[in-house]
Amino acid sequence: MTGYTPRWQPGACGFKLGAGMVQGKTVRCGYLVVPEDRSRPRGRQIRLAVAIFRTPSQNRLPDPLIFLQGGPGGRIVKDLGSIVNSQDALPLMGRHDLILIDQRGTGLSHPALNCWEVTNLQIRTLKQNLSPQRQVALENRAVQQCRRRLVRQVTLSAYATMADAADIADLRRALGYRAIDLYGVSYGTRIALTIMRSFPTGIRSVILDSVVTPRFNLLADQFQSEARLFNVLFRGCAQARSCNRTYPRLQSTFYSLIRRLNRKPVTITADDASSGKRYQVLVNGYGLSDLVWTTPYDSSLISQLPKMLSQVEHGTYSLLARIYGDIGFSFEDIDLGTYFSMDCGDDGDFTNSRQVAASVQALPALLRPYALTNGFGFLQECKIWNVPPAPATQRQPVTSSIPTLVLAGQYDLITPPANSQTVTKTLPHSYFFEFPGIGHAVRLSDPCPNTMTLAFLDDPTQKPDASCIATMGSPFGH
């Protein structure tokens, strides 16, 4: 990182402050200004939106906690910043200030690589019963249109995991912190691991929540993760006496509904939880399977899945509509240009059609054609996006002595616990915990992992007390 000096530029917060928050006192906002392409330090500069929340604790510690959002392409400053206030900040931060940063190409940062061509297509086709092949063809065309527009404005290859990691190192320097703590969730864990490998100076501790390991392939391995989630879900209900008694045929009901809805889809009215807008949504069998698979992004909804499937079986769709409203519009919260640049750079050139076809075999035969079409569609999107691959060294395990807490959820849909645990093999000062009944983004889902996280931050050299895990149970009861 030579040839330039990262710069902090104070600015207004681009979000409504929560109750009890006062700009300049309890929260500071601004931008980290760095080169878009560090190999050309005097070239285009970009601004990364940052919000720094002061902890309300009377025993404030000097090292802040930096939140690394998932996605890739996920936004965080506006989404989380607007709900932080003096009353709920302490359980989130403990004795540490909290720093939110919209990673390059996302959220309130400039530029943000939004692919409105793709997002508008997804909204426009909500009511259409398109074949998987037709949907993929339309999306590929929209991706091509988005790329054609963005390359006139930015250097796509500069929006990469290594650049994100360098940004955090520069943020520490620009703000003058001797030490920082990192909390990465989902794709944010890949950034955190890259920082541990390439920019370890000043990193006091790291929390890895729902780990995307260096070797994990988001383009291919997701199908095995999906198959695992379905198995865990149906086994969880079968092992819970009340759930099994009420829904004794849950697994067969699910696959019967996929067949039935593929023959005769239903149209529901769903309220987008983020925008408040109301949409008519056609749900076919594949749409139902996607919704069930992605529901554990919100752990609080897992317990509702058996009831939802039973209602759909009997022709009632109110719960389906509510869950869809909470989960089904998540694509609006991602800056897809950043997603394609980072995901295709990290995984695209390291994935081929044989890998995708092999991964799809983990799914039930009913879902394989749909998954295969989508998998090949992802590969085609990366060919369209055409960014150079990440250095092969980034796919190697990270070895580090930095104290690390590793969190995994039993019902994680995309980063299974065994996947998260593998990183501990080369992190000698790490602690791994799996939490029952929890899906993706463990710490934000339950008081137990949050309490353990705060204890770890207070003293990263000590294994946190995990006794609260024994009080957690199945989302489906006993």
DRENDO-1510 file (C-alpha; in Angstrom, 1 decimal, always signed):
<recs>
REC; n; res; u; v; w
REC; 1; MET; +0.0; +0.0; +0.0 .
REC; 2; THR; +2.4; +2.7; -1.3 .
REC; 3; GLY; +2.0; +5.7; -3.4 .
REC; 4; TYR; -1.0; +7.1; -1.7 .
REC; 5; THR; -2.3; +8.1; +1.8 .
REC; 6; PRO; -5.8; +6.9; +2.8 .
REC; 7; ARG; -7.9; +9.9; +3.8 .
REC; 8; TRP; -10.8; +10.3; +6.3 .
REC; 9; GLN; -13.4; +12.8; +5.0 .
REC; 10; PRO; -16.1; +13.8; +7.6 .
REC; 11; GLY; -19.6; +14.0; +6.2 .
REC; 12; ALA; -23.3; +13.8; +7.1 .
REC; 13; CYS; -24.9; +10.5; +8.0 .
REC; 14; GLY; -26.9; +9.2; +5.1 .
REC; 15; PHE; -29.5; +7.7; +7.3 .
REC; 16; LYS; -32.0; +8.7; +10.0 .
REC; 17; LEU; -30.4; +8.6; +13.4 .
REC; 18; GLY; -31.9; +6.3; +16.0 .
REC; 19; ALA; -33.3; +7.6; +19.2 .
REC; 20; GLY; -30.6; +9.0; +21.5 .
REC; 21; MET; -28.0; +9.3; +18.7 .
REC; 22; VAL; -26.4; +12.7; +18.1 .
REC; 23; GLN; -24.2; +13.2; +15.1 .
REC; 24; GLY; -20.7; +14.3; +16.1 .
REC; 25; LYS; -21.2; +13.0; +19.7 .
REC; 26; THR; -22.6; +9.5; +19.8 .
REC; 27; VAL; -22.1; +8.9; +16.1 .
REC; 28; ARG; -19.6; +10.2; +13.5 .
REC; 29; CYS; -20.1; +9.7; +9.8 .
REC; 30; GLY; -17.9; +10.2; +6.8 .
REC; 31; TYR; -16.0; +8.5; +4.0 .
REC; 32; LEU; -12.7; +6.7; +3.6 .
REC; 33; VAL; -11.1; +8.0; +0.4 .
REC; 34; VAL; -8.8; +5.5; -1.4 .
REC; 35; PRO; -7.8; +4.8; -5.0 .
REC; 36; GLU; -10.2; +2.6; -6.9 .
REC; 37; ASP; -7.2; +0.7; -8.2 .
REC; 38; ARG; -4.3; +0.6; -5.9 .
REC; 39; SER; -1.9; -0.3; -8.8 .
REC; 40; ARG; -2.8; +3.2; -10.1 .
REC; 41; PRO; -2.8; +5.3; -6.9 .
REC; 42; ARG; -3.2; +8.6; -8.7 .
REC; 43; GLY; -6.2; +7.4; -10.7 .
REC; 44; ARG; -9.9; +7.4; -9.9 .
REC; 45; GLN; -10.6; +7.8; -6.2 .
REC; 46; ILE; -13.6; +6.2; -4.4 .
REC; 47; ARG; -15.4; +7.1; -1.2 .
REC; 48; LEU; -16.5; +4.4; +1.2 .
REC; 49; ALA; -19.3; +5.3; +3.6 .
REC; 50; VAL; -18.5; +4.8; +7.3 .
REC; 51; ALA; -20.5; +5.3; +10.5 .
REC; 52; ILE; -18.7; +5.2; +13.9 .
REC; 53; PHE; -21.0; +4.6; +16.9 .
REC; 54; ARG; -19.6; +5.4; +20.4 .
REC; 55; THR; -20.5; +2.7; +22.9 .
REC; 56; PRO; -22.7; +3.8; +25.8 .
REC; 57; SER; -20.6; +1.7; +28.2 .
REC; 58; GLN; -18.9; +3.6; +31.0 .
REC; 59; ASN; -15.9; +1.3; +30.6 .
REC; 60; ARG; -15.1; +2.0; +26.9 .
REC; 61; LEU; -12.2; +0.2; +25.4 .
REC; 62; PRO; -9.9; +1.8; +22.7 .
REC; 63; ASP; -10.3; -0.8; +20.0 .
REC; 64; PRO; -13.4; -0.6; +17.9 .
REC; 65; LEU; -15.4; -3.5; +16.4 .
REC; 66; ILE; -15.6; -3.2; +12.6 .
REC; 67; PHE; -18.6; -5.0; +11.0 .
REC; 68; LEU; -18.0; -6.7; +7.7 .
REC; 69; GLN; -21.2; -7.3; +5.9 .
REC; 70; GLY; -22.0; -10.4; +3.7 .
REC; 71; GLY; -23.3; -10.7; +0.2 .
REC; 72; PRO; -21.0; -10.1; -1.5 .
REC; 73; GLY; -22.5; -6.7; -2.3 .
REC; 74; GLY; -24.5; -6.4; +0.9 .
REC; 75; ARG; -25.2; -2.9; +2.4 .
REC; 76; ILE; -25.0; -2.2; +6.1 .
REC; 77; VAL; -24.5; +1.5; +7.0 .
REC; 78; LYS; -28.1; +2.7; +6.3 .
REC; 79; ASP; -29.8; -0.6; +7.1 .
REC; 80; LEU; -28.2; -1.1; +10.6 .
REC; 81; GLY; -27.2; +2.5; +11.3 .
REC; 82; SER; -30.8; +3.7; +11.3 .
REC; 83; ILE; -31.9; +1.2; +14.0 .
REC; 84; VAL; -28.9; +1.6; +16.4 .
REC; 85; ASN; -29.8; +3.8; +19.3 .
REC; 86; SER; -28.6; +4.4; +22.8 .
REC; 87; GLN; -30.9; +1.8; +24.3 .
REC; 88; ASP; -30.0; -1.2; +22.1 .
REC; 89; ALA; -26.4; -0.3; +21.3 .
REC; 90; LEU; -24.8; -1.8; +24.4 .
REC; 91; PRO; -25.8; -5.4; +23.7 .
REC; 92; LEU; -24.5; -5.0; +20.2 .
REC; 93; MET; -21.2; -3.3; +21.0 .
REC; 94; GLY; -20.4; -4.0; +24.7 .
REC; 95; ARG; -17.4; -1.9; +25.6 .
REC; 96; HIS; -16.3; -1.3; +22.1 .
REC; 97; ASP; -17.2; +1.4; +19.6 .
REC; 98; LEU; -19.0; +0.0; +16.5 .
REC; 99; ILE; -17.8; +0.9; +13.0 .
REC; 100; LEU; -20.1; +0.2; +10.0 .
REC; 101; ILE; -18.6; +0.4; +6.5 .
REC; 102; ASP; -20.3; +0.0; +3.2 .
REC; 103; GLN; -17.7; -2.0; +1.3 .
REC; 104; ARG; -16.5; -0.6; -2.0 .
REC; 105; GLY; -19.3; -0.7; -4.6 .
REC; 106; THR; -22.1; -1.0; -2.1 .
REC; 107; GLY; -24.8; +1.1; -0.2 .
REC; 108; LEU; -23.9; +4.7; +0.5 .
REC; 109; SER; -20.4; +4.4; -0.9 .
REC; 110; HIS; -19.5; +6.1; -4.1 .
REC; 111; PRO; -19.8; +4.6; -6.6 .
REC; 112; ALA; -22.3; +1.9; -5.8 .
REC; 113; LEU; -22.5; -0.9; -8.4 .
REC; 114; ASN; -26.2; -1.4; -8.5 .
REC; 115; CYS; -27.5; -3.5; -11.3 .
REC; 116; TRP; -31.0; -2.1; -11.7 .
REC; 117; GLU; -31.4; -3.9; -15.0 .
REC; 118; VAL; -31.4; -7.2; -13.1 .
REC; 119; THR; -33.4; -6.0; -10.1 .
REC; 120; ASN; -36.1; -4.5; -12.4 .
REC; 121; LEU; -36.3; -7.8; -14.3 .
REC; 122; GLN; -36.8; -9.7; -11.1 .
REC; 123; ILE; -39.6; -7.4; -10.0 .
REC; 124; ARG; -41.1; -7.3; -13.5 .
REC; 125; THR; -41.3; -11.1; -13.7 .
REC; 126; LEU; -42.7; -11.8; -10.2 .
REC; 127; LYS; -46.1; -12.6; -11.7 .
REC; 128; GLN; -44.8; -14.6; -14.7 .
REC; 129; ASN; -44.5; -18.4; -14.8 .
REC; 130; LEU; -41.3; -18.5; -16.7 .
REC; 131; SER; -39.4; -21.7; -17.3 .
REC; 132; PRO; -36.0; -21.9; -15.6 .
REC; 133; GLN; -34.3; -21.7; -19.0 .
REC; 134; ARG; -36.2; -18.6; -20.0 .
REC; 135; GLN; -35.6; -16.9; -16.6 .
REC; 136; VAL; -31.8; -17.6; -16.9 .
REC; 137; ALA; -31.7; -16.3; -20.5 .
REC; 138; LEU; -33.5; -13.0; -19.4 .
REC; 139; GLU; -31.2; -12.6; -16.5 .
REC; 140; ASN; -28.1; -13.2; -18.6 .
REC; 141; ARG; -29.2; -10.5; -21.0 .
REC; 142; ALA; -29.8; -8.1; -18.0 .
REC; 143; VAL; -26.4; -8.9; -16.6 .
REC; 144; GLN; -24.9; -8.1; -20.0 .
REC; 145; GLN; -26.7; -4.7; -20.1 .
REC; 146; CYS; -25.6; -3.9; -16.5 .
REC; 147; ARG; -22.0; -4.7; -17.3 .
REC; 148; ARG; -22.1; -2.6; -20.5 .
REC; 149; ARG; -23.2; +0.4; -18.5 .
REC; 150; LEU; -20.9; +0.0; -15.5 .
REC; 151; VAL; -17.7; -0.5; -17.5 .
REC; 152; ARG; -18.1; +3.1; -18.7 .
REC; 153; GLN; -18.0; +4.3; -15.1 .
REC; 154; VAL; -15.7; +1.9; -13.1 .
REC; 155; THR; -13.0; -0.7; -13.3 .
REC; 156; LEU; -14.8; -3.9; -12.4 .
REC; 157; SER; -11.7; -5.8; -11.5 .
REC; 158; ALA; -11.0; -3.3; -8.7 .
REC; 159; TYR; -14.0; -4.5; -6.8 .
REC; 160; ALA; -12.5; -7.6; -5.3 .
REC; 161; THR; -12.0; -9.3; -2.0 .
REC; 162; MET; -8.3; -8.3; -1.7 .
REC; 163; ALA; -9.3; -4.7; -2.3 .
REC; 164; ASP; -11.9; -4.9; +0.4 .
REC; 165; ALA; -9.3; -6.2; +2.8 .
REC; 166; ALA; -6.9; -3.4; +2.0 .
REC; 167; ASP; -9.7; -0.9; +2.5 .
REC; 168; ILE; -10.1; -2.1; +6.1 .
REC; 169; ALA; -6.3; -1.8; +6.7 .
REC; 170; ASP; -6.5; +1.7; +5.3 .
REC; 171; LEU; -9.5; +2.6; +7.5 .
REC; 172; ARG; -7.5; +1.7; +10.6 .
REC; 173; ARG; -4.6; +3.9; +9.4 .
REC; 174; ALA; -6.8; +6.8; +8.4 .
REC; 175; LEU; -8.7; +6.8; +11.7 .
REC; 176; GLY; -5.5; +6.4; +13.8 .
REC; 177; TYR; -6.4; +3.2; +15.7 .
REC; 178; ARG; -3.6; +1.1; +17.0 .
REC; 179; ALA; -5.8; -2.0; +17.1 .
REC; 180; ILE; -9.2; -3.0; +15.8 .
REC; 181; ASP; -11.5; -6.0; +16.2 .
REC; 182; LEU; -13.3; -7.6; +13.2 .
REC; 183; TYR; -16.7; -9.2; +13.0 .
REC; 184; GLY; -17.4; -10.8; +9.7 .
REC; 185; VAL; -20.6; -12.5; +8.7 .
REC; 186; SER; -21.1; -14.8; +5.7 .
REC; 187; TYR; -19.0; -13.3; +2.8 .
REC; 188; GLY; -17.7; -10.8; +5.4 .
REC; 189; THR; -15.8; -13.7; +6.9 .
REC; 190; ARG; -13.9; -14.2; +3.6 .
REC; 191; ILE; -12.8; -10.5; +3.9 .
REC; 192; ALA; -11.8; -11.0; +7.5 .
REC; 193; LEU; -9.7; -14.1; +6.6 .
REC; 194; THR; -8.1; -12.2; +3.8 .
REC; 195; ILE; -7.2; -9.4; +6.3 .
REC; 196; MET; -5.8; -12.0; +8.7 .
REC; 197; ARG; -3.6; -13.3; +5.9 .
REC; 198; SER; -2.5; -10.2; +4.1 .
REC; 199; PHE; -3.0; -7.2; +6.6 .
REC; 200; PRO; -2.7; -8.7; +10.1 .
REC; 201; THR; -1.1; -5.5; +11.6 .
REC; 202; GLY; -3.3; -4.1; +14.4 .
REC; 203; ILE; -5.9; -6.9; +14.4 .
REC; 204; ARG; -6.6; -7.7; +18.0 .
REC; 205; SER; -9.3; -10.3; +17.5 .
REC; 206; VAL; -11.7; -11.7; +14.9 .
REC; 207; ILE; -15.2; -13.1; +15.0 .
REC; 208; LEU; -16.1; -15.3; +12.0 .
REC; 209; ASP; -19.9; -15.9; +11.8 .
REC; 210; SER; -21.2; -18.3; +9.2 .
REC; 211; VAL; -17.8; -18.9; +7.5 .
REC; 212; VAL; -17.2; -18.6; +3.8 .
REC; 213; THR; -13.8; -20.4; +3.8 .
REC; 214; PRO; -11.1; -19.7; +1.2 .
REC; 215; ARG; -11.9; -23.0; -0.5 .
REC; 216; PHE; -15.7; -22.8; -0.3 .
REC; 217; ASN; -17.2; -22.2; -3.8 .
REC; 218; LEU; -20.3; -20.1; -3.7 .
REC; 219; LEU; -21.1; -21.0; -7.3 .
REC; 220; ALA; -21.0; -24.8; -6.9 .
REC; 221; ASP; -21.1; -25.8; -3.3 .
REC; 222; GLN; -24.4; -24.1; -2.6 .
REC; 223; PHE; -26.3; -27.1; -4.0 .
REC; 224; GLN; -24.8; -29.4; -1.4 .
REC; 225; SER; -25.6; -26.9; +1.2 .
REC; 226; GLU; -29.2; -26.7; +0.0 .
REC; 227; ALA; -29.6; -30.5; +0.2 .
REC; 228; ARG; -28.1; -30.5; +3.7 .
REC; 229; LEU; -30.5; -27.9; +4.9 .
REC; 230; PHE; -33.5; -29.8; +3.6 .
REC; 231; ASN; -32.3; -32.9; +5.5 .
REC; 232; VAL; -31.7; -31.0; +8.7 .
REC; 233; LEU; -35.1; -29.3; +8.5 .
REC; 234; PHE; -37.1; -32.5; +8.0 .
REC; 235; ARG; -35.1; -34.4; +10.5 .
REC; 236; GLY; -35.5; -31.6; +13.1 .
REC; 237; CYS; -39.3; -31.8; +12.8 .
REC; 238; ALA; -39.3; -35.6; +12.9 .
REC; 239; GLN; -37.2; -35.6; +16.1 .
REC; 240; ALA; -39.5; -33.0; +17.8 .
REC; 241; ARG; -42.4; -34.9; +19.3 .
REC; 242; SER; -44.9; -32.0; +18.8 .
REC; 243; CYS; -43.8; -31.2; +15.3 .
REC; 244; ASN; -43.8; -34.8; +14.2 .
REC; 245; ARG; -47.2; -35.4; +15.7 .
REC; 246; THR; -48.7; -32.3; +13.9 .
REC; 247; TYR; -46.8; -32.7; +10.6 .
REC; 248; PRO; -46.0; -36.4; +10.3 .
REC; 249; ARG; -45.4; -36.3; +6.6 .
REC; 250; LEU; -43.5; -33.0; +6.3 .
REC; 251; GLN; -40.9; -34.2; +3.9 .
REC; 252; SER; -43.3; -36.0; +1.5 .
REC; 253; THR; -45.6; -33.0; +1.7 .
REC; 254; PHE; -42.8; -30.7; +0.6 .
REC; 255; TYR; -41.9; -32.7; -2.5 .
REC; 256; SER; -45.6; -33.3; -3.3 .
REC; 257; LEU; -46.2; -29.5; -3.2 .
REC; 258; ILE; -43.3; -28.9; -5.5 .
REC; 259; ARG; -44.8; -31.2; -8.1 .
REC; 260; ARG; -48.3; -29.8; -7.6 .
REC; 261; LEU; -47.3; -26.2; -7.8 .
REC; 262; ASN; -45.2; -26.8; -10.9 .
REC; 263; ARG; -48.3; -28.2; -12.5 .
REC; 264; LYS; -50.6; -25.4; -11.2 .
REC; 265; PRO; -48.8; -22.4; -9.6 .
REC; 266; VAL; -50.6; -20.1; -7.2 .
REC; 267; THR; -50.5; -16.3; -7.0 .
REC; 268; ILE; -50.1; -14.6; -3.7 .
REC; 269; THR; -50.0; -11.0; -2.5 .
REC; 270; ALA; -46.8; -10.2; -0.6 .
REC; 271; ASP; -45.6; -7.0; +1.1 .
REC; 272; ASP; -41.9; -6.3; +0.7 .
REC; 273; ALA; -40.6; -6.0; +4.2 .
REC; 274; SER; -37.9; -3.5; +3.1 .
REC; 275; SER; -39.8; -1.2; +0.9 .
REC; 276; GLY; -43.3; -1.7; +2.1 .
REC; 277; LYS; -44.5; -2.1; -1.5 .
REC; 278; ARG; -47.1; -4.8; -2.3 .
REC; 279; TYR; -46.7; -7.2; -5.2 .
REC; 280; GLN; -48.5; -10.0; -6.8 .
REC; 281; VAL; -46.2; -13.0; -6.9 .
REC; 282; LEU; -46.6; -16.3; -8.8 .
REC; 283; VAL; -45.3; -19.2; -6.8 .
REC; 284; ASN; -44.5; -22.5; -8.6 .
REC; 285; GLY; -42.9; -25.6; -7.1 .
REC; 286; TYR; -39.3; -24.4; -7.7 .
REC; 287; GLY; -40.2; -21.0; -6.1 .
REC; 288; LEU; -41.5; -22.8; -3.1 .
REC; 289; SER; -38.3; -24.8; -2.8 .
REC; 290; ASP; -36.2; -21.7; -3.1 .
REC; 291; LEU; -38.3; -20.0; -0.4 .
REC; 292; VAL; -37.9; -22.9; +2.1 .
REC; 293; TRP; -34.2; -23.0; +1.4 .
REC; 294; THR; -33.6; -19.3; +2.0 .
REC; 295; THR; -35.9; -18.9; +5.0 .
REC; 296; PRO; -33.1; -19.6; +7.5 .
REC; 297; TYR; -31.5; -16.3; +6.6 .
REC; 298; ASP; -33.9; -15.3; +9.3 .
REC; 299; SER; -33.7; -17.8; +12.1 .
REC; 300; SER; -36.9; -16.6; +13.7 .
REC; 301; LEU; -38.9; -18.0; +10.7 .
REC; 302; ILE; -37.6; -21.5; +10.7 .
REC; 303; SER; -40.2; -22.7; +13.2 .
REC; 304; GLN; -42.9; -21.5; +10.9 .
REC; 305; LEU; -41.9; -23.6; +7.9 .
REC; 306; PRO; -43.9; -26.8; +8.8 .
REC; 307; LYS; -47.1; -24.8; +9.4 .
REC; 308; MET; -46.5; -22.9; +6.2 .
REC; 309; LEU; -46.2; -26.1; +4.1 .
REC; 310; SER; -49.2; -27.6; +5.8 .
REC; 311; GLN; -51.3; -24.5; +5.0 .
REC; 312; VAL; -50.2; -24.5; +1.4 .
REC; 313; GLU; -51.1; -28.2; +1.2 .
REC; 314; HIS; -54.7; -27.2; +2.3 .
REC; 315; GLY; -54.9; -24.2; +0.0 .
REC; 316; THR; -54.1; -21.4; +2.5 .
REC; 317; TYR; -51.4; -19.0; +1.6 .
REC; 318; SER; -51.3; -16.3; +4.3 .
REC; 319; LEU; -48.2; -17.6; +6.0 .
REC; 320; LEU; -46.5; -18.2; +2.7 .
REC; 321; ALA; -47.1; -14.6; +1.7 .
REC; 322; ARG; -45.8; -13.3; +5.0 .
REC; 323; ILE; -42.6; -15.3; +4.8 .
REC; 324; TYR; -42.1; -14.4; +1.2 .
REC; 325; GLY; -42.5; -10.7; +2.1 .
REC; 326; ASP; -39.7; -11.1; +4.7 .
REC; 327; ILE; -37.3; -13.2; +2.6 .
REC; 328; GLY; -38.3; -13.2; -1.0 .
REC; 329; PHE; -37.2; -9.7; -1.9 .
REC; 330; SER; -33.7; -9.9; -0.5 .
REC; 331; PHE; -32.2; -9.3; -3.9 .
REC; 332; GLU; -33.1; -5.7; -3.5 .
REC; 333; ASP; -30.6; -5.3; -0.7 .
REC; 334; ILE; -27.6; -6.4; -2.8 .
REC; 335; ASP; -25.6; -4.2; -5.1 .
REC; 336; LEU; -25.4; -6.9; -7.8 .
REC; 337; GLY; -22.5; -5.3; -9.8 .
REC; 338; THR; -20.3; -5.8; -6.7 .
REC; 339; TYR; -21.7; -9.3; -6.2 .
REC; 340; PHE; -20.7; -10.3; -9.7 .
REC; 341; SER; -17.3; -8.7; -9.5 .
REC; 342; MET; -16.4; -10.4; -6.2 .
REC; 343; ASP; -18.1; -13.7; -6.5 .
REC; 344; CYS; -17.0; -14.3; -10.1 .
REC; 345; GLY; -13.4; -13.2; -9.3 .
REC; 346; ASP; -13.2; -15.4; -6.3 .
REC; 347; ASP; -15.0; -18.5; -7.7 .
REC; 348; GLY; -15.9; -18.1; -11.4 .
REC; 349; ASP; -12.6; -19.1; -13.0 .
REC; 350; PHE; -12.2; -21.9; -10.4 .
REC; 351; THR; -15.5; -23.5; -11.3 .
REC; 352; ASN; -16.5; -25.6; -14.3 .
REC; 353; SER; -19.7; -27.3; -15.5 .
REC; 354; ARG; -18.6; -30.7; -14.2 .
REC; 355; GLN; -18.3; -29.3; -10.7 .
REC; 356; VAL; -21.7; -27.8; -10.8 .
REC; 357; ALA; -23.2; -31.1; -12.2 .
REC; 358; ALA; -21.6; -33.1; -9.5 .
REC; 359; SER; -22.8; -30.7; -6.7 .
REC; 360; VAL; -26.3; -30.8; -8.1 .
REC; 361; GLN; -26.4; -34.6; -7.5 .
REC; 362; ALA; -26.7; -34.0; -3.8 .
REC; 363; LEU; -30.3; -32.7; -4.3 .
REC; 364; PRO; -33.4; -34.9; -4.8 .
REC; 365; ALA; -33.9; -35.9; -8.4 .
REC; 366; LEU; -37.0; -33.6; -8.5 .
REC; 367; LEU; -34.9; -30.5; -8.0 .
REC; 368; ARG; -31.8; -31.4; -10.1 .
REC; 369; PRO; -32.9; -30.1; -13.5 .
REC; 370; TYR; -33.8; -26.7; -12.0 .
REC; 371; ALA; -30.6; -26.5; -10.0 .
REC; 372; LEU; -28.5; -27.5; -13.0 .
REC; 373; THR; -30.1; -24.8; -15.2 .
REC; 374; ASN; -29.4; -22.2; -12.5 .
REC; 375; GLY; -25.8; -23.4; -11.9 .
REC; 376; PHE; -24.9; -23.2; -15.5 .
REC; 377; GLY; -26.6; -19.8; -15.6 .
REC; 378; PHE; -24.3; -18.6; -12.8 .
REC; 379; LEU; -21.3; -19.8; -14.8 .
REC; 380; GLN; -22.5; -17.9; -17.9 .
REC; 381; GLU; -23.0; -14.8; -15.9 .
REC; 382; CYS; -19.4; -14.9; -14.8 .
REC; 383; LYS; -18.3; -15.3; -18.4 .
REC; 384; ILE; -20.4; -12.2; -19.3 .
REC; 385; TRP; -19.0; -10.3; -16.3 .
REC; 386; ASN; -15.4; -11.2; -17.4 .
REC; 387; VAL; -13.2; -10.1; -14.4 .
REC; 388; PRO; -9.8; -11.6; -13.8 .
REC; 389; PRO; -9.6; -14.4; -11.2 .
REC; 390; ALA; -8.4; -13.8; -7.7 .
REC; 391; PRO; -4.8; -14.9; -6.9 .
REC; 392; ALA; -4.8; -18.6; -6.4 .
REC; 393; THR; -3.1; -18.0; -3.0 .
REC; 394; GLN; -6.5; -16.6; -1.7 .
REC; 395; ARG; -7.9; -20.1; -2.0 .
REC; 396; GLN; -5.4; -21.5; +0.5 .
REC; 397; PRO; -6.2; -22.0; +4.2 .
REC; 398; VAL; -5.4; -19.0; +6.3 .
REC; 399; THR; -2.8; -19.6; +9.1 .
REC; 400; SER; -2.9; -17.0; +11.9 .
REC; 401; SER; -2.3; -16.7; +15.6 .
REC; 402; ILE; -4.9; -13.9; +16.0 .
REC; 403; PRO; -7.5; -14.9; +18.6 .
REC; 404; THR; -10.6; -16.0; +16.6 .
REC; 405; LEU; -14.1; -16.9; +17.6 .
REC; 406; VAL; -15.9; -19.1; +15.0 .
REC; 407; LEU; -19.8; -19.3; +15.1 .
REC; 408; ALA; -22.0; -21.7; +13.1 .
REC; 409; GLY; -25.7; -22.3; +13.0 .
REC; 410; GLN; -27.2; -25.8; +12.8 .
REC; 411; TYR; -29.8; -24.6; +10.2 .
REC; 412; ASP; -27.4; -22.5; +8.1 .
REC; 413; LEU; -28.5; -22.7; +4.5 .
REC; 414; ILE; -25.3; -21.8; +2.7 .
REC; 415; THR; -22.3; -22.1; +5.1 .
REC; 416; PRO; -22.8; -25.4; +7.0 .
REC; 417; PRO; -21.2; -25.9; +10.5 .
REC; 418; ALA; -18.6; -28.4; +9.2 .
REC; 419; ASN; -17.5; -25.8; +6.6 .
REC; 420; SER; -17.0; -23.2; +9.4 .
REC; 421; GLN; -15.1; -25.6; +11.6 .
REC; 422; THR; -12.5; -26.3; +8.9 .
REC; 423; VAL; -10.9; -22.9; +9.3 .
REC; 424; THR; -10.0; -23.7; +12.9 .
REC; 425; LYS; -7.4; -26.3; +11.7 .
REC; 426; THR; -5.0; -23.5; +10.8 .
REC; 427; LEU; -6.0; -21.0; +13.5 .
REC; 428; PRO; -4.4; -22.3; +16.7 .
REC; 429; HIS; -6.0; -19.6; +18.9 .
REC; 430; SER; -9.6; -20.2; +17.8 .
REC; 431; TYR; -12.8; -21.4; +19.4 .
REC; 432; PHE; -15.5; -23.0; +17.5 .
REC; 433; PHE; -19.2; -23.3; +18.5 .
REC; 434; GLU; -22.3; -24.6; +16.8 .
REC; 435; PHE; -25.7; -23.3; +17.9 .
REC; 436; PRO; -28.8; -25.4; +17.7 .
REC; 437; GLY; -31.9; -24.1; +16.0 .
REC; 438; ILE; -30.1; -21.2; +14.4 .
REC; 439; GLY; -29.7; -20.4; +10.7 .
REC; 440; HIS; -27.4; -17.9; +9.0 .
REC; 441; ALA; -25.8; -14.9; +10.8 .
REC; 442; VAL; -25.6; -16.6; +14.2 .
REC; 443; ARG; -24.7; -13.6; +16.4 .
REC; 444; LEU; -27.6; -11.5; +15.3 .
REC; 445; SER; -30.1; -14.3; +15.8 .
REC; 446; ASP; -30.0; -15.1; +19.5 .
REC; 447; PRO; -28.8; -13.7; +22.9 .
REC; 448; CYS; -26.6; -16.7; +23.6 .
REC; 449; PRO; -24.0; -16.3; +20.8 .
REC; 450; ASN; -24.2; -12.5; +21.3 .
REC; 451; THR; -23.3; -12.8; +25.0 .
REC; 452; MET; -20.4; -15.2; +24.1 .
REC; 453; THR; -19.2; -12.8; +21.4 .
REC; 454; LEU; -19.1; -9.9; +23.9 .
REC; 455; ALA; -17.2; -12.0; +26.4 .
REC; 456; PHE; -14.7; -13.0; +23.8 .
REC; 457; LEU; -14.2; -9.3; +22.8 .
REC; 458; ASP; -13.5; -8.5; +26.5 .
REC; 459; ASP; -10.8; -11.1; +26.6 .
REC; 460; PRO; -9.9; -12.9; +23.4 .
REC; 461; THR; -7.3; -15.0; +25.1 .
REC; 462; GLN; -10.0; -17.0; +27.0 .
REC; 463; LYS; -12.5; -19.4; +25.7 .
REC; 464; PRO; -15.9; -17.9; +26.3 .
REC; 465; ASP; -18.4; -19.6; +28.6 .
REC; 466; ALA; -20.7; -21.7; +26.4 .
REC; 467; SER; -23.1; -23.0; +29.0 .
REC; 468; CYS; -26.0; -21.0; +27.5 .
REC; 469; ILE; -25.9; -23.3; +24.4 .
REC; 470; ALA; -27.4; -26.0; +26.5 .
REC; 471; THR; -30.5; -23.8; +27.0 .
REC; 472; MET; -31.1; -23.5; +23.2 .
REC; 473; GLY; -33.2; -26.2; +21.5 .
REC; 474; SER; -34.9; -27.2; +18.4 .
REC; 475; PRO; -37.0; -24.5; +16.6 .
REC; 476; PHE; -39.8; -27.1; +16.5 .
REC; 477; GLY; -40.0; -27.7; +20.3 .
REC; 478; HIS; -39.5; -30.9; +22.2 .
</recs>
